[in-house]
Amino acid sequence: MTDHDTPIAAAPTTRSVPPQASSATIRELAIRYGFLVLLAGMLVYFSIVTSGFASPQSAVFILQSVSITGILALGVTATMVVGGFDLSIGSVATTAMMASSYIMVIMNGDATTAIAACLLIGIVIGLINGFLVVYMRVPDLLATLGMMFLLVGLQRIPTEGRSIATGMSLPDGSTASGTFSPAFLALGRHRFDLILPNLVPVSVVVLIVLAVLIWFFLEYTRYGRMMYAVGSNERAAQLAGAPVNTYKMFAYVISGVFASIGGILLAARLGRGDIASGNNLLLDAVAAALIGFAVLGVAKPNAFGTAIGALFVGVLLQGLTMMNAPYYTQDFVKGAVLVIALVFTFALSGRGKR
């Protein structure tokens, strides 16, 4: 046997991953975890370049700054789940803030009466919005936009456009004799002990509780799953026997009540009824709710994503503030973040295609 006759062993074969499969995997990971990685990177960056950003006090301040907009965003999320949208949340919150202040400062009412009246206002406005959308067939954006303008005008009428504060002069020339109840002010100013004394504000606790409740309701109850079914395919849900109109009405009531809670907390924090303090609530809440679509790549309204979206906006603005960035750049940055989130959600995933 010659050297030329020696059998040659076959080279081991290796399975190569198709380039298309590899790029698809990277794309899917970017869609699913990209936004969380972006949030983590932002936290690390601000912690390095700004002193005090990583302190417990700074973290609590961020949570407090987003607590009210986060609560409103959870209400918007409920309407988005059933395929609707609520543009009136900011004006509902401001109306609740003005109403609670009016009851205590001008009418000499107590905290319980003020809170009950504000919650009732939220329920009534939610029912009206739902009635216009469900039974009058008014498009949700138009119905809630009209409600927004109505409330903006209505909340200014009792005081002729003036903010409400203790000892203010009334339109008839008299002086308001009422004051804010200490129990009411505690809702916005009391802090619980956690690691450090007086660390966690009440509004942060309220946000966490409401976020957990609405998340559990939407994800793990029959009624929450039916709301998703209504938003996904209203006709199919109707044919399946679901009370579609009831679920849609209920979503707008949730939005109204959550907006009222935000207004109550805002009045308790400020200790006055400031007609201009709710101007940015709508935009910030909508941004948080839409950013929530990109969290974990779910591409649907969800309470967990909304809470993360609110946190993202709060971290971003706090970091820019501590870096002494001009205040007029904040809206631009929020808009850019929102566009990036929507690109993650729809363009990269292809879920926006019809």
N, C-alpha and C positions, 0 to 999 in steps of 0.2 A: 504494500500500500504506500503510495507516494504522498508527498506533502499536499499535492493538488487534490488528492482523494479524501483528505481529512474533512469530516463534516464540520460545518460552522454553526455554532449555537445561535439561535434566533435572538435578536435583541429584544429586551423587555419592552412591552408596549405601555404607554402612559395615556390615560384618558384626558384629553384636553377639554377645557370648558369653552364652549362656544362664546365668542365675544359678545354676541347678542344677549346670552343668558347672564354673563357677568355684568354688563351695563344695566340690565334690567334689575338685577339684585341691588346694585349700588343706588339705582334710581328709587327703588322701593324703600331702601333704608333711609335715603334722604327725605323722602316724603313722610315716612313714619316718625323718624326721630330728629329730623333736621331742626325743627323749631325748638325742641327741648335742648338740643346741643347749642343752638344759638342763645337761648336763655342762660344756660350754664356758662357759656363763654363770656356773655355780657356781665354776669355776676363776678367772674374771675377778673375781667378787665377793670371794672369799676373798683373792685377791692384793691387792685394794685395801684391804680393811678390816683385814687382819692383816699385821703386818710379819714377813717371813721365810717366808711361805707359798710364794712363788714361787722359793725358793732350791733348788739341786740337792739339798741335804741333806734338805729337807722332802719333795721328790719321792721320794727314795729311801726315806725313812721311811714314806711312804704305801705304796709298793710292798712294802716289807718287812712292813708290818702286814697287808696283804691277801694275801701270798704263800701262806700256809698255807691260809686259807679259800678262796682261788682254786683251789688244787690240789684241795681236797675238792669244790669246786663243779664242777670239770671232771669228776670221777668221777660226781657226781649227774647231770650232763648226759648222760653215756653211758647211764645207765639210763633217763633220760627219753626218749632217742632211740628206744628200743625199746618205749616205752609203759609203762615201769615207774617206780619211785621207790625211793630208798634212804634210809631214816631212820637207819640204823646208822652212818653215816660218822663222826659225831663220836665215838661210843664206840669205833669201830675205830681212829681216830687216837689216842685216849687209851690204848687197849690197847697199841698199838705203842710209844707213848712209855714206858709202864710196863714193857713187856717188854724194850725195849732198855736201860733203866736197870737192871732186875733182872739182866740178863745180865752187864753190866759191873761194877756196884757189888757185887752179892751173889755172883754166880757167878764173878767175876774173868775174864770173857770179853773178847775183843777187839772192835774196831769192826766188822770184817767179819762175824763171827758174829752180832753184834747186828742188823746191817742185814739179813743173809740171813734170820734168824729172823722179823723184822718183816714182810718181804716175803712170806714163807711164810704168816704169819698172815693177811695181807690176801688172799692167794689162797684159802686154806681158807675164810675167812669169806665171800668172794664166791661160792665154789662152794656153800656151804651155803645162802646166801640164794637163789641161782639155783635150787638143787634144790627148796627150799620153794615158790618161786613157780611154777616151770615144771612140775615133776613132782608135787608135792603139792597143787597148785592153791590154795595159800594166797594171798590177796590181798597184793600187794607191800607195802602200807602196814602190814598186820598182821604179815607175816613179818619185815620189817626192824625194826619196832617191838619185836617180841619179841626179836630178836637184840640190839637196843640195850640192853634191860633185862638180858639175860643177860650181856653184856659188862661193863656197869656193875658188876654184882655180882662177876663173875669176876676182874676186874683188881684188886679190893680184897682178895681172899682171901689171896694169898701174904704180904702185909705187914700183914694185919689192919687194913686201911683206912688205913694210913699212907703218906705220900709217900716216895719213895726219893731219898736224898741220900748223898753221900760221908760215911762215918763214922757213919751212922745206927745206932741200936740195933735189933737184930733181935728178933722175938718170943721167941726162946729166951734172951735176955739178953746175947748176944754182940754184937760190933760188926762192921759190914760192913767188909771189908778192901780191897775193890776201888775203883777210881776210873774216871771217864770218860776214855776214850782221847782224847788231843789231836787225833788225826785225826778222831774222831767229832765233837768239839766244833767243829772247823773247819767242819763242814757248816752249823752255825747261826751261827757268829761271824766266819768269814773274809770279807773284803771285797776285791773286785777293784778295780784302778785303772781309772777311766774319767773323763777330764777332770780330776778331782781324785783324790788318793791315797785309797785305802781307801774307795771310794764305794759300790760295788754289792755287796750281800750275796749269798752263794751261793744262798739261798732264792729270791731274785728271778730269778736265772738259771735255776734249776730250774723255776720257774713258767712263764717264757717258753718254755723248751724243751718242756715238757709241753703247753703251750697250742698251740704250733705243730704239734707231732706229732699231737695229737688232732684239731685242726682239719683238717689235711691228710688224716688217715685218714678222717674222717667225710665230708668234702666231695669228695675227689678219688680215693678208692679204691673198688673194686667192693664191698668188704666194708662200708665205711661207708655207701654208698648202700643196700645191702641192709638195714642196720640201720634206716635211715630208713623203708624200705619196710615192715619188720616193725612199726614203731611206728605207721605211718600206717594200714595195713590188714593185720593179721596173717593173716587168712583168705586174702586174695588172694596174699600172699607165700607162704603154704603151698601153695596151688594151683599157684603158679609153680615149685614145686620147691625153694624156699629152706629150708635147715635152720633153721627158726624157733627151735627150742629151743636150738640151739647158739649162735645170735646173742644170745639173751636171757641165757644163762648167761655168755657172754663179757662182756656189758655189766656184769654184777654183779661179775665178777672185776676188770675195769678199775676199778670204783668202790672195791673193797676194796684194791687195790694203791695207788691214788692216795691213799686215806685213810691207809694205812700210811706212805707217803712223807711225808705231812703230819705224822704223829706222830713220825717220825724227826727231821725238821727242827725240830719243836717241842722235843723232848728235847735236841737239840744246842744250841738257842738258850738254853734255860733252865739246862742243866747239872744237871737233876734230873727225877725222875718225879713230877710234881705231879698228883694225882688230880682236882683241881678246875680245872686250866688249860684243859680242853677243853669246858667247859660251854656256851660260846657258839658253838662251831665249827659245830654243826649248823644253827642258825638263820641265821648269817651266810652259810654256804655255800648253803643253800636260797634265801635272798634273792638272792644273786648269780646263781644259775642261773635263777631266775624273772624277775629284771630283764632278763636276757639275751634273753628273748622279745621285749622292746620295741625292742631295738637294730636299727635299719634296718627295722623293721616286719616282720621275717620271721615272727613268731608261731610259732616252733618252737624247740626246744632246739638250741643251736649253741654251739660252743666260743668263737668270736669274741665273741658277745654275752655269754657267761658271763664272759670276761675283762674286758670293758668294765663289766659289772655289778659285779664285784669291785672294780674301780678306782673306780667311782662311789661305792660304799659307803665305801671308804677315804678318798677325797677329802672326802666329806661329814663323816665322823667326825673327820678331822684338822682340817678347818676349824672345826667346832664346838668342838673341844678348844682350838684356838688362840684362839678367841673367848671362852674361859672359860665356855662353856655348861655347865649342870649335867649331870653324868654320867647322871643318871636320865632325862634327856630323849632319850638317844641311841636307845634301843629304839623309842620313839614315833616319832622321825624316820625310822628305818629302815622301820618299818611303813608310815608315810605314803608314803614313796618307793616301796615295793613295791606299794601299792594304786594309785598313779599309773601305775606301769609296767604293771600289769595292765589298767588302763583304756585306756591307749594300745594295748595288744596286742589286747584282745578287744572292749571296748565300742565304741570308735571305729571299729575295722576291721570289726566285725560278724562276726568269725571265731569268736566264741563261740556263735553261733546254730546250732541243730541243725535 
